Amino acid sequence: MLDQSPAIDATAFKTVLGRFCSGVTVITALDEDEPLGFACQSFASLSIDPPLVSFFPARSSSTWPRIREIGKFCVNILADDQAELCRQLGRPGPDKFAGVEWAPSANGSPLLTGAMASIDCELYDEADGGDHTIVIGRVSCLNEHSEAKPLLFYRAAFGRLEHP
């Protein structure tokens, strides 16, 4: 069957969907002694029973395939004072973790110092999501670490929650 829907302009798509505010996470794992991670604002809770979360790394990610091979990871929910950390871990290249403070989470993945919460997961499933991969993680452990306000992403920029 041929797709009869009108073409959607990529700029308009980004502009309109940029009106949706999201929190910001960093997905981390440990490959032997090397910490791995990438910034991800495309994250959501999925199911309570079983406990599942989802996130959507770009197909161009060089980090996600390495984390996939490990099979377990930690979702670090960032606080509003961690924008620079997010930028550092969101860029490509080696040494992203230079100067980054972290400790092992319950599953051994990097738990970033200052994260407001963390969610340890095991890889549950993956699906095709166009230019992204839909990743589903089964939650094995989760913790709140602070009452800080969340780091937000809105209209292609970081923001802060203004209300208490």
Disulfide bonds with the S-S distance in Angstrom:
none
